[in-house]
Amino acid sequence: MAKQTAARAHDFTRIDVHTHSWPFEDATKIKGSAAAYVKKIRAAGIDKVVLMAPADCCLKAVKKYGDFVIPVAMYYMREFGRRDFRGEMERALDGGCKAIKFIAPLAPYSDERYWPLYDMIDHRGAVAMFHTGYLGFDEKQPEIPPIEMTHMRAAHIDAIGRRFPRLKIEMSHFSNPWWEEAWKVAWSRPNVYADLSGGTAINRAISMWAEMFAPHGVLMESALKKVCFASDVNYFHDGDHDFGAHIDFHERLLDRINAPAELRELVWSGNARKLFGLK
């Protein structure tokens, strides 16, 4: 385990709201018992994980790891129109998934063709999670048709939040590189939360993030209280896990802006509990 996962002065239960297992089936193929794996990860500082995968894969993980896993069914929206997405999503939620993850659309997320999907999630009280900003791909072969990162900007999440004001929304990756846009949307839309997961945010200067959440050194509680802790790393494997750097990044940011205990609790797990209806 990375050294950064050691307990610190401001230590809270942590829920990682953005995780994967790759390949997806590997979530149920670790060596040893599931109980031993969960014990190891919890000892390292992560109490629960939101696993984003095809519905059948994340539900199998729930059966193996119990309440350590919060299942989220993930859908590549470039296939919209070629599959019965609404039916699939309804079955995923009926089966126990807590949210739907949208990624890689060929049209902007705010396109009206997607509205029936958001409406269905809204009426079921589930969460709509969106990959926002840049999306990686396999550079060895051309992407046909190519995914435009502008279709996944935070501005489209703002439009969805306006059209569906009761829909619980979580913005992954803080709309990298449109971070200021994501900050504005999460701050101004009551139903929109966001995370700083991914490999880019943690490598930027803490001073940049501190100025965003505490401009001129004055903590902006209304902005920070919408942030969820997340890493975007792979779990459910037998090697070392690399979420320690993400814990350390959030610790340094919260320390830098002198966040009070109640706001730290929201970031580490409180907001996740609100979104997914956890006790």
C-alpha positions in Angstrom: 0.0 0.0 0.0 1.1 3.5 -0.7 2.4 5.4 2.3 0.0 8.2 1.8 -2.9 6.1 3.0 -1.8 6.2 6.6 -4.3 7.8 9.0 -3.9 11.5 9.5 -5.2 14.1 12.0 -8.4 14.7 10.0 -9.3 11.1 9.3 -12.9 10.2 8.2 -14.6 7.3 6.6 -13.9 7.5 2.9 -16.1 6.5 0.0 -14.4 6.5 -3.4 -17.1 7.5 -5.8 -15.3 6.8 -9.0 -13.5 3.4 -9.4 -13.1 0.7 -12.1 -11.9 -2.9 -12.5 -10.2 -3.8 -15.7 -11.0 -6.1 -17.4 -14.5 -5.8 -15.9 -14.7 -9.4 -15.0 -11.6 -9.2 -12.9 -13.7 -7.7 -10.1 -14.6 -11.2 -9.0 -11.3 -13.0 -9.8 -8.9 -11.9 -7.1 -7.0 -14.5 -5.2 -8.0 -15.2 -1.6 -11.3 -14.4 0.0 -13.5 -11.4 -0.6 -13.6 -10.7 3.1 -9.8 -10.5 3.2 -9.6 -8.1 0.3 -12.2 -5.8 1.8 -10.4 -5.8 5.1 -7.2 -4.9 3.4 -8.7 -1.9 1.5 -10.6 -0.6 4.5 -7.4 -0.8 6.6 -5.8 1.4 3.9 -8.4 4.0 4.3 -11.3 3.3 1.8 -14.5 2.1 3.4 -16.6 1.7 0.2 -16.2 2.1 -3.6 -18.5 3.1 -6.3 -17.8 0.5 -9.1 -18.6 1.6 -12.6 -18.9 -1.3 -15.0 -21.5 -3.1 -17.2 -24.5 -3.9 -15.0 -24.0 -7.6 -14.8 -20.3 -7.1 -13.8 -20.9 -4.7 -11.0 -23.9 -6.6 -9.6 -21.7 -9.8 -9.5 -19.2 -7.8 -7.5 -21.9 -6.8 -5.0 -22.7 -10.5 -4.5 -19.0 -11.2 -3.8 -18.0 -8.1 -1.7 -21.3 -7.1 -0.2 -21.8 -3.4 0.9 -18.2 -2.6 0.1 -19.4 -2.1 -3.5 -21.9 0.5 -4.6 -22.9 -0.6 -8.2 -23.2 1.8 -11.0 -24.1 0.6 -14.5 -21.9 2.2 -17.2 -23.1 2.9 -20.8 -21.1 4.1 -23.8 -23.5 6.5 -25.4 -21.9 6.3 -28.8 -24.2 3.2 -29.1 -27.3 5.2 -28.5 -30.0 4.3 -31.1 -28.6 0.9 -31.7 -29.6 -0.6 -28.3 -32.6 -0.4 -26.0 -30.8 1.8 -23.6 -33.9 2.7 -21.6 -34.9 -0.9 -21.1 -31.3 -1.9 -20.2 -31.0 0.9 -17.7 -34.4 0.2 -16.1 -33.3 -3.5 -15.7 -30.0 -2.4 -14.2 -31.7 -0.2 -11.6 -34.3 -2.9 -10.9 -31.4 -5.3 -10.3 -29.8 -3.1 -7.7 -27.7 -0.6 -9.4 -27.7 2.8 -7.6 -26.8 5.0 -10.6 -26.3 5.1 -14.4 -22.9 6.3 -15.7 -23.0 8.1 -19.1 -19.8 8.3 -21.2 -18.7 8.9 -24.8 -21.8 10.5 -26.4 -22.0 11.3 -30.1 -24.2 14.3 -29.3 -24.0 16.7 -26.4 -25.2 15.3 -23.1 -27.9 18.0 -23.1 -29.4 16.8 -26.4 -33.1 16.3 -26.1 -32.8 12.7 -27.5 -31.3 11.7 -24.1 -34.0 13.4 -22.0 -36.2 10.3 -21.6 -33.3 8.5 -20.0 -32.7 11.3 -17.5 -36.4 11.5 -16.8 -36.6 7.8 -16.0 -33.6 8.0 -13.7 -35.1 11.1 -12.0 -38.5 9.4 -11.4 -36.7 6.4 -9.8 -34.7 8.5 -7.5 -31.4 7.2 -8.8 -28.2 9.1 -9.7 -27.1 10.2 -13.2 -23.3 10.2 -13.3 -21.5 11.8 -16.3 -17.9 11.5 -17.5 -17.0 15.2 -18.2 -14.2 16.7 -20.1 -11.4 14.9 -21.9 -11.7 11.2 -22.7 -8.8 8.9 -23.4 -8.7 6.4 -26.3 -6.5 3.9 -28.0 -4.1 5.9 -30.1 -3.1 2.8 -32.1 -6.3 2.9 -34.2 -8.6 5.7 -35.4 -11.8 6.3 -33.5 -14.8 6.2 -35.9 -16.8 8.2 -35.4 -14.6 10.3 -33.0 -15.9 11.4 -29.6 -15.8 15.2 -29.2 -14.8 16.2 -25.7 -16.9 19.4 -26.1 -20.0 17.2 -25.9 -19.1 16.4 -22.4 -18.4 19.9 -21.0 -19.9 20.9 -17.7 -22.1 23.4 -19.6 -24.2 20.5 -20.8 -24.6 19.3 -17.2 -25.9 22.7 -16.3 -28.6 22.5 -19.0 -29.6 19.0 -17.7 -29.7 20.3 -14.2 -32.0 23.1 -15.3 -34.3 20.8 -17.2 -34.4 18.2 -14.4 -33.9 20.2 -11.2 -34.7 17.1 -8.9 -32.4 14.7 -10.7 -29.3 13.8 -8.6 -26.3 14.4 -10.8 -22.6 13.7 -10.3 -19.9 15.2 -12.6 -16.8 13.1 -12.9 -13.4 14.6 -13.4 -14.6 18.2 -12.9 -14.9 18.7 -16.6 -11.1 18.6 -17.2 -9.8 21.0 -18.6 -12.9 23.2 -18.1 -12.4 23.2 -14.3 -13.7 26.8 -13.8 -16.9 25.8 -15.7 -17.4 22.8 -13.5 -16.8 24.8 -10.4 -19.6 27.3 -11.5 -22.1 24.5 -12.3 -21.5 22.5 -9.1 -21.7 25.6 -7.0 -24.8 27.1 -8.6 -26.9 24.0 -9.4 -28.3 22.5 -6.1 -28.6 19.0 -7.6 -25.2 18.8 -9.2 -22.1 17.3 -7.4 -18.6 16.8 -8.8 -15.3 15.1 -8.2 -11.7 15.8 -9.0 -10.8 12.2 -10.0 -8.3 11.2 -12.7 -4.6 11.6 -13.2 -4.6 15.3 -14.2 -6.1 17.2 -11.2 -3.8 15.7 -8.6 -0.7 16.8 -10.6 -1.7 20.4 -10.8 -0.6 22.8 -8.1 -2.5 22.8 -4.9 -2.4 26.6 -5.0 -4.6 26.5 -8.2 -7.3 24.4 -6.4 -7.0 26.4 -3.2 -7.7 29.6 -5.1 -10.8 27.9 -6.7 -12.3 26.8 -3.4 -10.9 29.5 -1.1 -10.4 32.6 -3.3 -8.0 35.1 -1.7 -7.7 32.7 1.2 -11.4 32.9 2.1 -13.0 29.5 2.2 -16.1 29.3 -0.1 -18.1 26.6 1.7 -20.9 26.6 -0.8 -18.5 25.4 -3.5 -16.5 22.9 -1.5 -19.6 21.2 0.0 -20.5 19.8 -3.4 -17.2 17.9 -3.9 -17.0 14.1 -3.6 -13.8 12.2 -3.0 -12.9 10.0 -6.0 -9.8 8.5 -7.6 -10.6 6.8 -11.0 -8.2 4.0 -10.2 -8.7 0.2 -10.7 -9.6 -1.9 -7.7 -10.1 -5.6 -7.3 -6.7 -6.9 -8.2 -3.9 -8.6 -6.2 -1.2 -6.0 -6.7 -0.6 -2.7 -5.0 -3.3 -0.1 -5.2 -2.6 3.5 -6.3 -5.4 5.4 -4.6 -2.9 6.7 -1.9 -1.9 9.6 -4.1 -5.5 10.7 -4.4 -6.1 10.5 -0.7 -3.0 12.6 -0.2 -4.1 15.2 -2.8 -7.4 15.7 -1.1 -5.8 15.9 2.4 -3.4 18.5 1.2 -6.1 20.6 -0.4 -8.4 20.4 2.6 -5.5 21.3 4.9 -4.4 24.2 2.6 -7.9 25.8 2.7 -8.5 25.1 6.4 -11.7 23.2 5.7 -13.7 22.5 8.9 -14.5 19.0 10.0 -18.1 19.1 8.8 -17.0 20.0 5.2 -14.3 17.3 5.2 -16.9 14.8 6.2 -19.0 15.8 3.2 -16.1 15.4 0.8 -14.8 12.1 2.1 -18.2 10.3 2.4 -21.1 12.5 3.3 -22.0 13.6 -0.2 -21.7 10.0 -1.4 -24.1 8.9 1.3 -26.6 11.7 0.2 -26.4 10.7 -3.5 -26.7 7.0 -3.1 -29.1 7.0 -0.1 -26.7 5.3 2.3 -27.2 5.3 6.1 
